[in-house]
Amino acid sequence: MKTTELSLQRYFPWLLLIGILLNMPGLWLDVMEPDGALYATIAKHIVLHNDWINLYGDGHDWLDKPHFPFWMAAISYKIFGINGFAYKFPAFAFWLLSLFYTYVTARDLFNATVAKIALLLYTVALHSTLANFDVRAEPYLTACTIAAIWHMLNIYKGKHWLHIVAAAFFIACAVMTKGIFILITIGSGWVIFLVIAKEWKQFLNYRWWIMLTLSFIFILPELYSLYVQFDLHPEKIVFGRQNVSGLQFFFWDSQFGRFFNTGPIKGSGDISFFLHTTLWAFLPWSAGLVGGMVYLFRYERDNNSSRWILYGSALVTFLLFSLSKFQLPHYIVIEFPYFAIVTAYFLYQKANDPILGWFANIQSGLLYILCGLILYLFYITNIQNAWIGAVMAISITLLSAFFKDKIILRKILFLGYATALMLYIFLFVFFYPFLLQYQSGASAAKMISKDDDEIPVASYQSFSYAFEFYSPGGVNLIKNSNQLGDFIGENPCYLYTSAAIGDSLIRSGIDAEIVSTSKNFHITKLKLGFLDHKKRGQALETRYLLYINDSDVD
């Protein structure tokens, strides 16, 4: 389809650049609680104690997640210092890597035009962009997964042996990010493809076995760390019990134990969760994804196609997520390269079909709905300088309404990017900065001078991972009043606590200065009572940062 290729050639680099830039503002915003700030704190402990083996977080030995993302963040701290940008930057770099591998995978399995469309879709998919701001494991995992698949495709084609090493390396990094369950995501599509293509000899191909052997060798640092931290110390209390094997948790309880709900960490799930989650998480391209899935099941008849490497992997992973008892929205992000390619292939195949006019209308409708929602949020939240954002949203919407293009595919992409432009400017320039001012742990920690890094710091009945992360040094987590008495006896010290506790300490005669008073709200669990500026005061909790000079009671 030369027309489709020419219609994209001029605008592709500009749209891609805009998409990448829209993912960048969140790098400079504060790390968000709970998970992001917790993981940032774990990596901080690595650097402060120069201990790359033992993970420590939440006041105890940490076994829940493997080491790789924490190692990446810790290396970044060594380069940029311990700050929010340094925590997020390596994940952003891996996301950029996932863009490259999404492109080359789509190019090799389809063609360059499908690859360009897929890249544009993936770059501004909602939850992928959010994952670059509220960083967990997904940017690392997504990049390593799609990279492993592409290098395996080159192994299958018999290309240079370096692809064996590269595939093994990315497989190992993925396993050291999320556990061995990720092997199902990487390998299931390959197994399905080889079976339906009846390429039985491939199962005996020595190149695959070398790749698996190297993958195991590359994960030895993770296995060694787990063994040293846990298996050598059966006396440690983990998950409320002793004799916990780090290796057993890694190979079974962490993933399979969760899936079968037999591990130490249990959950509950709804089989339809990821169906409706995907519809908002893949915005603004959700309608195109639905069209792509329908097209795939109705018209893709080439069962021998190596494209089943992607189709099978996406389907098996989605089913596993849906059947699992552990279901969080960000899990779906690792499917986005697959979703983008499936959607791009559908748009490419239907580029000259009038049916795309319906999808253009849906994109327009989504833009108008989003503009209305943004204006409503500006009104109800009373965000500072909201009028600037409101003018911006209305301007983008009006300009898009008058936008005409005879090439419907290009119109869909432009409307989608207009939606992303309006949404991400709203989120990263207005909404998230507004929310983060109520993450009081971060603002309180920034009141502690870096010159005071030798002064003990603690939190009591005002738990905050952000306070731990942004404090210059380590933070003691005080669990009861006896520990509190012992801590403030070691004056001078800083204490982050609730207003009620702080006032009580001051009334008792302790020489304590209120360094900061801040309003706190659990901003990842938004409620209308908080968003409404007229009712917000009732939803907020006051917290103090105290500087205690003398703990003696008069």
N, C-alpha and C positions, 0 to 999 in steps of 0.2 A: 504494500500500500504506500506508494511513493507520495501521494497527497498527504497522508497522515504524517509521514516522516518530515516532509517539507513544512507542514504546518507547525511542527514542534521545534524545528531546527533553530529558528531565530530566537524563540522565547525560552527554550529549555534552560540554558545557563543562568538566565536572569531569575526565573522562577525558583530554580534550585538554590541560588544564592539567597534569595529572599527567605526561602524555607529554612535554610541553615541559620540565618541571622535571627529568625523568630525563635529559634531554640536556645539562643545564647543569653538573653537577659536574666533568666533564672539562675545562671551561674553565680551572679553577684548578690542574690538574695540570701537571707539567712537559711540555714539548714532547718528543715521542718521536723517537728516531733510527730509521732514517737519513733518510727523505725529509722528514718534518715539520721536523726540526731543520735540515736543509740549506736548505729553502725559507725558514724563519724567518731563517736567517743571510744569505741573499741579500737579503731585505728589509731586514735590519739594515744591510747595506753601503750600501744606497740612502740611508738616513737619516744614517749616520755621515759619508758623503762628499757628501751632498746631490746625488747623481748619479742622476737618474731615467731615464736613457737606457741606461747601460751596466750590464748585469747581471753580477755577479761572484760566483762560488761555487766551492767545492771547490779553491780556489787558482788559478783561471784564469777567463778570459772564459766566460760561461755562455750556451749557445745552446739547450739542450735543451727549455726551456719558454718560452712567451710571457710577457709582462710583467704582465698584468692582476692575477693573484692577489698578485704581489709588490707592485704599486702599492697594492692595498687594504691589505695588511699594513703597508706603510710609512706610509700615511696614519694607520692606527690607532696605530702607534708614536708619531707626532707628537702624538697626542691623549693616549694612556695611558702613554707611555714604552715603552722596549724591554723587553718581558717576555712570558712565555708567554700570558697572558690577552689581551694586545693582539694577538698573532699570531692567536689563534683566534677572537677576537670577530667580526671582519668576516665570516668564513666562517659563523659561527653566525647572524649577521644575514641572510646570503643564504639559509641553510637555512630560517629563518623565512619569508622571502619565497617560497621554494619551497612551503611549506605553503599559503600564500595562493593561489598560482597553481594548485596541485594541486586545491584546493577549487573555485575558480571554473571551471576547465577541466572537471572532472567534473560540476559543476552545469549548465553550459551544454550539454554533450554528452549528459548522462543526466538527473539530477534532483538536488535538494538532499539527499535522503536518501543516495543513492549517494555524493555528495560528502562528506557527513559521515563515512560509513563509511570511505571511501578516506583521508580525512585522519587518522582514528584509526589506521588500519593503517600508513600511511607514517610517522607521528610516532615510532613505537617499533620500526620495522624495524631489525634488528640492525646491519647494516653502515652504515646511514645514521647511527645514533647513534655508532658507532665513528668515522665520518668527521668528526664534530663534535669528537672528542677528538684523534684522530691526523689532523690537518688536512693535506690535500693540495689538489688542484684541484677535487675532486668537489662540495663544497657550492656553490661558485660556478657550476660547469658545470651542475649539475642545476637550479638556480634560473633561470639564464639560458635554458636550453633550454625548460623548461615555460612560462616567461613569454613567450618568443617565440612559441610555439605558440598560446597563448591570445590574444595580441594579433593574430596572423595570422588567427585565427578571427573576430575582430571586423572585420578588414580584409575578409575574405570576405563578411561580412554587410553591408558597406557603411557601417559606423559611422564615428565621428568620425575625422578625419585624424590626430589625435594618436596613434592606434593604429599608424599607419604609422611614426611617429617612434619610438614605444616598441618596436615589434617590431624595427626596425633597430638600435636601441640595444642590446637584449638579444642579438641575433644577433652584433653586433660584440663585445660583452663575452665571449660564448661562444667566438668565434673567437680573441680575444686571451687566452683562458684555455687552450685546447687545440689550436688550429689549425683550418684550414679543413675538416678531416674532419668536424667537428661539424655542418657544413651538411647532411651526409647524414642525420644523426639528425633535424635540424629539418625538412628538406624532403622526405624520402622518403615519409613518410606522406601529405603533401599531394599529391605527384605520383600516388601510388597511388589516393587518393580521387578526384582530378579525372579520372583516366583511366577508372576503373570507373564513375564517374558521368557520363562523357562530356561533361564541362563544358570543352570545348576552348577556348572563348572566354576562360576564366580565364587561360590562358597568355599572352594578349595584354592582359590587364587592366593598365592603366597604374599602378594602385596597387601592384602587386607589383614593377614595375620601379623605381618611386620608392623602395620599401623596400630593394631590393637596392643601388640607387645610394647611398642614405644609409648602408647598412651598410658599404659600401666606404669612404665618407668617414670614418665613425666609427673604422675600423681604421687610419687614416693615422698616428696616434701610434705604433702598434706598428711599422708599416712604416718610418717615419722612424727609430725607435730602432734597428731591426735594420740599416738601411742605414748609419747613422753608426757603430755599433759594429763591424760586420764588413765590409760591402761597401767602405767607405772605407779599410779597413785589411787589404789582402790579405796583409800580412806576418805577421799573427797566426796562431799555430798553434792550430787547432781540430780536435778529433777526430784529432789526430796529423798533420795536414797543413795547408798554407797555401792561400791563394786560396779560402777558404770563403765563400760568399755567404749572408748571413743571410736574404735574401729568398727565395732558392732553397730553403733549408732550411725556411722557414716555409710556402711554397706547395707543396712537394713532399716533401722528405726527411723532415720531421718526422712526417708522417702517412702519406701514400701510400708513401713510401720504406720506412716500417716495415711497412705492410700487405703490400707486395710483397717485403719483406726485401731491398731494394736500397739502402737508405740507409746512412749511416755508423754507425748504431746498429742492430744486428741482434739477433734473438731466435729463440726456438723455441716452438712451442705445440702444445696438444692440443685437437682439435676438440670434445671433450666437457667441457673444463675448466669453462666457464660453466654447464653443466647442473648438475653437482654443486655448484659454488660457490653458485649461486642457492639451492639447497635449504637451506644453512645461513645464507647471508647475509641472506635474507629472513625468518628466524625472528623472531617465533613464528608467522608466517602462511604458511609454505611449503605446508602441506597445502591451504589455501584457494586459493593461487595455482595449484597443480596442478589443483584443481577448476575454477577460473576459466578456465584454458587449455582444458581439455576441453570445458567448456560453450561457450566461444567458438567452437571449431572445429566443434562438433556442432550448435549451435542458433542461432548468430547468422547469420541468412540475409539480412539487409538490406544487400546489397552497395552500395547507394547512400548508406548512412548516412555522415555526416561523422565518425562514430566511427572510421572507418578511418584518419583522420588520426593517431590514437593507435596503433591496431593495427598499421598499416603501419610507423610509425616504430619501435615496439618490436621488431617482427619483423626488420626490416632491420638495425637496430643490433645486435641479439643475434647475427644471422648474421655480421655483419662482425667483431664481437668474437671469435666462435668460429673464424672462418677466419683471423684475424690471427695472426701469430707472436708478438705481444706480449700476454701474458695475465697480469694481476694481479687479485686479487679485488676491489679497490676500484673497478675500472673499471665494474663492474655497477651501481654506485650510481645512475648517471644514469638507469637504467631504472626505478627504484623508484616514481616517480609513476605510470608506466604500469602497473606490476605492481599497485600499490595500487588503482588504478581498476578494472582487470580483475577483481581479487579481490573488491572491493566490489560490483561489478555482479553477480557470481555469488552472493554472500551475499544481496544484495537480492532477486534473482529467486527464490532458493530459501528465502526467509525462512520460509515456511509449509510447507516440504517436510520430511518426516521425515528425509531424507538428511542434513540438517544435524546431526542427532544424532550421526552418525558423526564429523563434524568436531569436535563438542564433546568427544567421547571422545578424539580425537587430541590436542586441546588439553590435556585433563587428563593424558593419558599423557606429553606433552612436559613438563608442569610437574613431574611426579614424577621423570622421568628427569633433568631439569635439577637438581632439588633433590639427588638422589643424587650427581650429578657435582660440584656445589658442595661438598657435605659431604666428598667424597673429596679435592678440592683443598685444602680447609681442613686436612684431616688430613695429607696428604703434604707440603704446603708449610710447615706449622707457622707460619702467618701470625699476627702478634701480635693478640691479642684475637679469635682465630678463634671462640671459643665464642659471642661476641656475634653474629657473622654466622651461625653454625650455628643458634642459637636463632631468629634472624630468618627464615632459609630454611625451617626446619621449621614455624614459625608461619604463614607465608604459605601453605605447602602445605596444612597442616591446615585453615586457614580456607577455602581454595578447595575442599577436598574436601567440606566440608559446605555449600558454596554451592549453592543450588537456585534455578532460574529457569525458569518455564514458557516464556518467550520464548527459543528456542534461540540466535538471533542475538546477543542481549544476553549470554547465557551465554558464547558463544565470545569475544566482545570482553572480557568481564570476566576470563576465564581467560587470555587473551593478555596483558592488562595486568598480571595477577598474575605471570605469567612474566617480563614485562619488568621489573616492580618488583623481583623477587627477583634477576634477572640483573644489572641495572645497579647496584643497591646493592652487590652482590658485586664487580662489576668496578671501580667508581669509588671505593668506600669502602675496599675491602680489597685486591683483587688488583692493580690497576695501581699504587697507592701502594707495595705490596710490590715489584713489579717495578722501579719507577723508582728505588728506592734502589740498584739495581745498575747504573744508567746513570751511571757514575762521573764522566763528563765534566761533567755538570750540577752535581753536588755539589762537585766540585773548583773549578769556575769561580766558584761562589758564595762561596768562601773568599777570593777576590780583592776587596779593598775597592774601592768605587767611587771612593774618593779616590786610588787607585793607577792610574787609567785612563791615566796618561801613562807608566807603566812598561811596557816591551815584554813581550809574552806570546807564547809559542810552544808548539806541541805537536810531539813527536818520537817516532815509533814507538808512539804511543798515539792513534790517530786518533779524533776525536770531534767530530761536528757540534754536539752539545749543549754541549761545552766552548767552541766558537767562539761560539755564540749567547749563552750566559749569562755569558761574560766581559764585563767593563765596556766594553772597546774592541775593536779588531781583534786577530786572532790570526795569527801567522806559522806557516805549515805547513812545517816543516823536513823535507827529503827525504833528506839524507845527512849524514855526520859532518863534512864540511867546512863546510856551512852551519851545523851545530850549533856548531862552534868559533867561527865568525864571530858568531853570535848571542849566546852567553854571554860573549863579549868585551865586549859592550855592557851591562855590569852597571850598576845592578841590573836583574834581570829575573825573570820567572816562566817555569817550564818544566813542562809537563804531559807525563809520560812513564811508561814501564813501571818497575816496581820494579827490574828487572835493570839498566836503563840508569841509573836514579837512584843505585843503590848503587855502580855503577862510577864515576860522576862524583865521588861523595863520597870513594871510596877513592883517586881520583887527586889529591886535595888541594884540590878546589874547595870554597870556603866556601858551602855550600848548606844551607838549612834545609828540612826536610820539613814543608810547611804542612799537607798532608793526605795521608792514606793511605786509599785506597778500593778496594773490590772491584768488578770490572767483569764484565759478561756481556752478550752480544748479545741483548737481551730480546725482540726481534721474531722471533727464531728459537729458540723454546723447545724444550728437550729434557727428557726425564724425569730425566736425571741432575742437571739444575739444579733442577727442581721438587722433587725428593726432598730434604728438608732433611738427611737422613743422608749424602747423597752430594754435596751442593751445593758444599762446599769444594773438591772436585776440579775443578769446572767453572769456578771463578772465577779471574780474573787480577787481581793487585795492581797498582795504579797510584799514582804519586806526583804531587803538585803541589809543585815545588821553588821556593823563593825563593833566587836566587843573588846573593850579595852581592859576591863576589870570585872571578873566574875564574882567577886566577893559581895555578898548581900549585906547591906547596912543593918 
